[in-house]
Amino acid sequence: MTPSIRYAKTRDGVSIAFATIGEGVPILFVPAAPFSHLEAMWELPGTAHWFERLARHAQVAIYDSRGTGLSDRDVTDFGVEALGRDLDAVVQSLGWTQFVLCGFFNAGPVAIAYAATHEDAVTDLVLWGAYARGTDMFPLPFAVNEQIADANWAMLIDTAARVWTAGDRVETQATAAYFRASVGPMAALRAFAAAREYDVRTLLPHVGARTLVLQRRDATVQRIDLARELATGIPRAELLVLAGDAASPFSGDVDAGVAAIEHFLGLGDEEAEAPTSASPPEALAPESLTPREQEVLRLVARGRANKEIAHDLGLSVHTVERHLTNLYPKIGCRSRTEATAFALTHGFA
């Protein structure tokens, strides 16, 4: 299916193509620049299935960022603030006052920045393969040069498609064709060069929305330590590591990724089993816990309720909950039961 395309105008005069499908809870997807095309995306079976399944329970809004897809292509600024203007223009055109915000890969910093500055609007935040600082993901600078862009375009597209899908030859070729339709060589290099400069680390504590950080365990270009940094830095975040090696949520086990989001948001079949986390290969060491987090963990292991922990440590219940939210990803746990087992086996009890 190809939804009807509408256009929004940003504060700096850029036309942004957007569309909606489904009915229900409003969910807005920030595109992972520079690869987005509202028409060509439906030719990819995994992508179409992802959005169509989620649209059974939600009104899903998607758009092409500036310089890509059906939006204005004649732009050069792909910074967080510029892409934030695209996002804001779509929100204003939709007329949504509260919604779920999703940011995958390069869209993560844009979604984080928006959520941190629009706490009343963003009720929940979903991040996939995201990061807070661009140089952690792209350590080497990009040479933004037209001659270099043209000469290396085919290699860049083919490499990106193989890494993104970790799939078979047919899927990789289809994804490469989608990438070529999405953006031109110079715009792609400008977008990646801009992403390398993203840094939203100072905004993480200001994200008030409930947050789900998703990551596939064996996706080679996406680092679990960066996912943990997000889950640790955002006060109400949880980390879910899924099995698989495809960086793209639209490749591999597509249904597991959608199910994780549905469960997090309370959508769909309430009787369905909750998605399970694949064991991360590099859990952080116990010494990564702060002294206060260690105190909270010891009391959890002794069976103390949050209210009792708050009383014992002279804290508010909200502060105790925040410490638990922060310490769980550090030790690779998702519940009090798992945290208690960890404490017993690591000398915290």
C-alpha positions in Angstrom: 0.0 0.0 0.0 1.1 3.6 -0.7 -0.6 6.1 1.6 -1.6 9.6 0.3 1.3 12.1 0.4 0.8 15.5 2.0 3.3 18.3 2.6 4.3 20.4 5.5 6.4 23.6 5.4 9.3 24.1 7.8 10.1 27.5 9.5 13.0 27.8 7.0 10.8 27.2 4.0 11.6 23.5 3.2 8.7 21.3 2.0 8.5 18.0 3.8 6.5 15.1 2.4 4.6 13.0 5.0 1.8 10.4 5.2 -0.2 8.5 7.8 -1.6 5.0 7.9 -3.9 3.2 10.4 -5.9 4.5 13.3 -5.4 4.5 17.1 -2.4 5.6 19.2 -0.5 8.3 17.3 3.1 7.2 16.6 5.5 9.4 14.6 8.6 8.0 13.0 11.6 10.2 12.4 13.3 9.0 9.2 16.9 7.8 9.4 18.5 10.3 7.1 19.6 10.1 4.4 17.7 7.0 3.3 14.0 7.6 3.1 11.4 7.6 0.3 7.7 7.5 1.1 6.8 5.7 -2.2 9.7 3.4 -2.8 9.7 2.1 0.8 6.6 0.0 0.1 8.6 -2.1 -2.4 10.5 -3.5 0.5 8.5 -6.4 2.0 10.0 -6.1 5.5 9.4 -2.4 5.7 5.8 -2.6 4.4 5.0 -5.5 6.8 6.5 -3.5 9.8 4.3 -0.4 9.2 1.2 -2.3 8.2 1.4 -4.5 11.3 1.9 -1.5 13.6 -0.9 0.4 11.9 -3.4 -2.3 13.0 -3.3 -0.6 16.5 -2.0 2.9 15.8 -2.1 5.9 13.5 1.5 5.9 12.2 3.0 9.0 10.7 6.1 8.8 8.5 7.9 11.4 6.5 10.9 12.1 4.3 13.5 14.4 5.8 14.9 17.4 3.9 17.2 16.4 1.0 15.6 12.9 0.7 12.7 11.1 -0.9 9.8 13.3 -1.9 10.8 16.2 0.2 12.8 19.2 -1.1 16.1 17.9 -2.3 17.9 21.2 -2.7 19.3 21.6 0.8 22.7 21.3 2.5 22.0 21.5 6.2 21.4 18.1 7.9 22.2 19.1 11.5 20.0 18.1 14.5 18.4 21.5 14.5 17.5 21.5 10.8 16.1 18.0 11.0 14.2 19.0 14.1 12.5 21.7 12.1 11.3 19.0 9.7 9.9 17.0 12.6 8.2 20.1 14.1 6.6 21.0 10.8 5.1 17.5 10.4 3.8 17.6 14.0 2.2 21.0 13.4 0.5 19.8 10.2 -0.8 16.7 11.9 -2.2 18.7 14.7 -1.0 16.2 17.3 -0.6 17.4 20.9 0.7 14.1 22.3 2.3 11.2 20.6 4.8 8.4 20.6 8.1 9.3 18.9 10.4 6.8 17.2 14.0 7.4 16.1 16.1 4.7 14.4 19.8 4.9 13.8 20.8 8.4 12.7 17.3 9.6 13.6 17.9 8.8 17.3 19.7 12.0 18.2 17.0 14.1 16.5 14.3 12.2 18.4 16.1 12.6 21.7 16.6 16.3 21.2 12.9 16.8 20.4 11.7 14.7 23.3 14.0 16.6 25.7 12.6 19.9 24.6 8.9 18.8 24.1 8.2 16.9 27.3 4.5 17.6 27.2 4.1 16.3 23.7 6.2 13.1 23.6 4.6 10.5 25.8 6.9 7.6 24.9 10.2 7.3 23.0 11.4 4.3 21.0 15.0 4.2 19.9 16.6 1.5 17.7 20.3 1.2 17.0 20.7 4.8 18.1 23.5 6.8 19.8 24.0 10.0 21.6 27.3 11.2 20.0 28.1 10.8 16.3 31.8 10.3 16.6 31.2 7.2 18.6 29.4 5.7 15.6 31.5 7.4 12.9 35.0 7.8 14.2 36.5 8.9 10.9 35.5 12.1 9.1 33.7 12.1 5.8 35.2 13.9 2.8 32.3 16.0 1.5 33.5 16.4 -2.1 31.5 16.1 -5.2 34.1 14.2 -7.2 34.7 11.8 -4.3 30.9 11.4 -3.8 30.4 10.4 -7.4 33.4 8.1 -7.6 32.4 6.2 -4.4 28.6 6.3 -4.6 28.1 2.8 -5.9 30.4 1.3 -3.3 28.8 3.3 -0.4 25.3 2.2 -1.4 26.2 -1.5 -1.8 28.1 -1.6 1.5 25.4 0.2 3.4 22.7 -2.1 2.0 24.7 -5.3 3.0 25.3 -4.0 6.5 21.8 -2.7 7.0 20.1 -5.9 6.0 22.6 -8.7 6.8 20.2 -10.5 4.4 20.3 -12.5 1.2 21.4 -11.2 -2.2 17.9 -10.4 -3.4 17.1 -8.3 -0.2 20.4 -6.5 -0.3 19.9 -5.6 -4.0 16.4 -4.3 -3.3 17.6 -2.2 -0.4 20.4 -0.8 -2.4 17.9 0.3 -5.1 15.8 1.9 -2.4 18.8 3.8 -1.0 19.6 5.1 -4.5 16.0 6.3 -4.9 16.1 8.0 -1.6 19.0 10.4 -2.0 21.8 11.7 -4.2 25.6 11.2 -3.6 26.4 14.7 -2.2 23.3 14.9 0.0 24.1 11.5 1.4 27.7 12.5 2.3 26.5 15.8 3.8 24.0 13.9 5.9 26.6 11.4 7.2 29.1 14.2 7.9 26.4 16.1 9.8 25.5 12.9 11.8 29.1 12.6 12.8 28.8 15.9 14.6 25.6 15.0 16.5 26.0 15.2 20.3 22.9 15.0 22.5 24.6 13.5 25.6 23.7 16.5 27.8 20.0 16.2 26.8 19.6 12.6 27.9 18.7 13.5 31.6 16.0 15.9 30.3 14.0 13.2 28.4 11.0 12.7 30.6 9.2 10.2 28.3 9.2 6.5 29.0 11.8 5.1 26.7 12.5 1.8 25.0 16.0 1.3 23.6 16.1 -1.6 21.1 19.2 -3.2 19.7 20.0 -6.5 17.9 22.7 -8.4 19.6 24.9 -9.2 16.6 24.4 -6.1 14.4 27.9 -5.3 13.5 27.5 -1.6 12.9 25.5 -0.9 16.1 27.2 -1.0 19.4 25.5 -2.4 22.5 27.6 -0.1 24.8 26.1 2.9 23.0 22.6 1.5 23.5 23.4 1.1 27.2 24.6 4.6 27.4 21.2 5.8 26.2 19.3 3.4 28.6 21.5 4.6 31.5 21.4 8.3 30.7 17.6 8.6 30.1 15.8 8.5 33.4 12.8 6.3 32.4 14.5 4.1 29.9 14.8 0.3 29.5 17.0 -1.7 27.1 15.9 -4.7 25.1 18.5 -6.6 23.2 16.9 -8.8 20.5 18.4 -11.7 18.7 19.7 -11.3 15.2 22.4 -9.6 13.1 20.5 -7.2 10.8 21.0 -3.5 11.7 17.7 -2.6 10.1 14.5 -3.2 12.1 12.9 -4.0 8.7 15.1 -7.0 8.0 15.5 -10.3 9.8 12.9 -11.1 12.4 10.7 -8.1 11.7 7.8 -9.4 13.9 10.0 -9.6 17.0 10.8 -5.9 16.7 7.2 -4.8 16.1 6.1 -7.0 19.0 8.6 -5.4 21.3 7.2 -1.9 20.5 3.6 -3.1 20.8 4.3 -4.7 24.2 6.0 -1.6 25.4 3.1 0.6 24.4 0.4 -1.8 25.5 -0.9 -2.3 22.0 -2.4 -5.4 20.4 -3.1 -8.7 22.2 -2.7 -8.3 25.9 -2.4 -12.1 26.3 0.6 -12.2 24.0 3.9 -13.2 25.5 6.4 -10.4 26.2 9.4 -10.3 23.9 12.5 -11.7 25.6 15.9 -10.1 25.6 18.8 -11.9 24.0 21.8 -12.1 26.4 24.1 -9.2 25.6 27.6 -10.5 25.1 29.3 -7.7 27.1 27.5 -6.9 30.3 29.0 -4.1 32.2 31.1 -4.8 35.2 29.5 -4.4 38.7 31.9 -1.6 39.5 30.1 0.6 36.9 27.3 1.1 39.5 27.5 4.3 41.5 27.7 3.9 45.3 24.0 4.9 45.6 23.0 2.3 42.9 25.0 -0.3 44.8 23.0 0.5 48.0 19.7 0.3 46.2 20.7 -3.1 44.7 21.7 -4.5 48.1 18.3 -3.6 49.5 16.5 -5.0 46.5 18.4 -8.3 47.0 17.1 -8.3 50.6 13.5 -8.2 49.4 12.9 -4.5 50.4 10.1 -2.7 48.5 10.7 0.6 46.8 8.9 2.5 49.6 11.1 0.7 52.2 14.3 1.4 50.3 13.3 5.1 50.1 12.8 5.2 53.8 16.0 3.4 54.6 18.1 5.7 52.4 16.3 8.9 53.0 15.1 9.2 49.3 11.9 9.7 47.5 10.2 6.7 46.0 10.6 8.4 42.6 14.4 8.6 43.1 14.6 4.9 44.0 12.7 4.1 40.8 15.1 6.2 38.8 18.1 4.4 40.3 16.6 1.1 39.5 15.9 2.2 35.9 19.5 3.3 35.6 21.1 0.3 37.2 19.2 -2.5 35.4 20.8 -1.9 32.0 24.2 -1.7 33.6 24.0 -5.2 34.9 22.0 -6.7 32.0 18.8 -7.2 34.0 15.2 -6.3 33.3 13.4 -7.2 36.6 13.8 -7.3 40.4 14.2 -11.0 40.2 17.1 -10.9 37.8 18.7 -8.0 39.8 18.4 -10.1 43.0 20.1 -13.1 41.3 22.8 -10.7 40.0 23.4 -9.3 43.5 23.6 -12.8 45.0 26.2 -13.9 42.5 28.3 -10.7 42.6 28.6 -10.1 46.4 26.0 -7.3 46.7 23.6 -9.2 49.0 
